[in-house]
């Protein structure tokens, strides 16, 4: 199996990859999860500042009857391990992005991907909301904080609150809209996750005793 990388994002400078790898000394890990064909690979590619590692392979007849592609008929490739991208926060700290494979036969990889994860983005296609249930279940099982991002490609058929109800989410879990194809939109999703993580960290810190 051969891994492939997408083209370098527009605006990236030659030699940037090597410079980043030498300067960064600390990293934070975020995982993007969701159903098959929901846009995880697209999100990682759109927001990564380096050429993202992609383990996409061409879909063949071997997957017929195993992977349900009935709702994503235009999809011709599929992730068979994970996607990997990176964003520099400053000279010493970087954010590592991992896109998890969506097919049920690769779910066994998820628990390993969740190890050491700061938080997660659950990417949702409102036409296939039930495909996101397993991702939410595993994140809750691991106690991993997450937000939900609705991947929008046009006029939404349901409100965010209707999606929240369909996913049976608690009110304290943020929900946002995004277009995974757009860099700024994907960045906004990650910012929303960081804000959520910060909010959780400040509310969980015990107050100092005044005695």
N, C-alpha and C positions, 0 to 999 in steps of 0.2 A: 504494500500500500504506500503510495507516494503522497506526501503532504504538499499542498500548493499554497502560494501566497498571492494576495491580490496586489494590484498596482499601488505604488506609494501614493498616499493621499495628496491632493493638490496643495501646494505651498510647503511641503516638506523639503528640507534642505539636504543636499548631498552630504553624506558622512554623518548625518544626524544620529543614526542608529548607534554607531560606534561611540560617539560622544556621550550619549545618554547612558550607555551601559557602563562607561568608565566613571561617571560622576555620581550616579545614584547609589545610595547606601542603605536605603530603607524602602520597603514596599508594602502596599496595602492591596488586598485582594477582594474583588467583587465578581460575583457570578451572575450571568444573565440566563434565566431558565424560562421554559414555556413549552408549548406543544410543538408538534412537527410542522415545520414550514411557517412558523409565526413571525420570523424576522430576526432571530437572534444573531445569526451570522451577519446579516445586513447591519444591525446596530453596532456590533463590534467593529466592523469595517468602516462604518461612517465616522466613528468617533476616535479611533486609534490614531495616534500621531506617528506610528511606525507602520510599515507594511505588516498587517496582521498575519499570524500563522493561521492557516485554515486547513482542516483535514476533510475537505469536501471531496466526495467522489461522485461520479456519474451514476444516476439511478438506473438500474437494469431490471430485467425481467425477474431476477432472483428475489427482488423485494416485493413482487406482486403477491398479494394475499398476506403479507407480513406488515408492510408499512402502508397505512391508509393515506393515499394521495388524492382521494376523490375530491377534497376541498381545495387542493393546491395543484391543479392539473398543469399549470404552467411551470411547475418546479421540475428541474432536470437534474439537480445535484442535491446531495444530502450530507450533513456532517456525521462522520463516523467515530469521532473521538471528542474533540472540542475545538473551539476557536480561541485564539489568544491575541489580545491587543494590549496597548500600553499608553498611559497618559502621564506626563510629568506634572507634578504639583509644584515642586520647586527644585532646586539643584540637588537636593539630597533625597527627596521622597517621590516615588512614582506610584501610580495606580495601575494594577494589573487586572485586566478584564478577561474573564473566561466565559465563553458561550457554550452551554451544555447541549448535547445532542437531544433532539426531541422525540425520537422514536422509542417506543416502549422497550425494544430489544436492547437499547443502550442505557436504560435507566440505572443499571447496576453501577455505572460510572459516576452517578451523581453524588453518592455519599462520599466518595473520595474527593470530588471537586469541591464539596462543601467544607472540607477540612481546612481550617485556618482562614475561612472567609469572614470578612468584616460585615458584609451584608449582601443582599441579592435584589435583582430586579426580575419580577415575574412579568413577562411580556404576554399580552393577551390579544387574541383575535376574537372579536365579539361574535363572529359567525361560528366559532368553535370554543365557546367558553369552557366546556367540560374538559377540554384538553389541558387546562391549567390546574385542575384539581390536584393531580398527583404532585406537581411542583410545590404547590402551597402546603400539601400534607407533609412532604419531606422537609421543607424548611421549618415548619412548625415542630416537627419531630426533633430536629437538630437544635431548635431554639435560635435559629438564624433570623435576624431582623430583615424585613423586606418591604418593598413597595410594589404596587401593581401599576404597570404602564399599558394603556390601551393603544395598540398600534393602529393608527387611523390612516386610511387611504382615500378618504372622501367623507361624505356626509354620514355621521354616525347614526346607526339605527336605534341605539339605546343610550340613555343617559349614563353617566358614571355611577350614579347611585343605583340604577337598575343592574349594572354590571356587578357592583358591590354586593347587592342582594343575591344575585345568581351565584356568586362565589362564596357567599356566606362569610364575608369578611367583617371583622370587628371595626368599629368606627375610628379607631386610632391608627389604622393602617392607611397611609396615604395612597391616593389614586391620581394618576396624571394621564394626560393625552400626549401622544407623540407620533412622529413619523420617523420610523427607524432608518429611513433612507437619507434623512437630513442630519448633518453634523450638529447643528445648533440645537435641534430638537432632542437628539440623543444626549447631548451634553446637559440639557435641562433636566432630563430624567436622572442622570447621575448626581446632579446637584441636589435634586429633591431627595434622593436616597441619603446623601451625606447629611443633609439637614435633618432628616428623620433619625439618623444614627446619632447625631449630635444632641437632638432633643431627648433621645432615650438615655444617653450618657449623663446628661445634666439632671434628669429626673430620678435616676437611680443612685446618684451619689448621696449618701446619708448626711444629714446635717450634723455639724459638730455640736457636741454637748455644751450647753450653757451653764452647766452646774460648776 
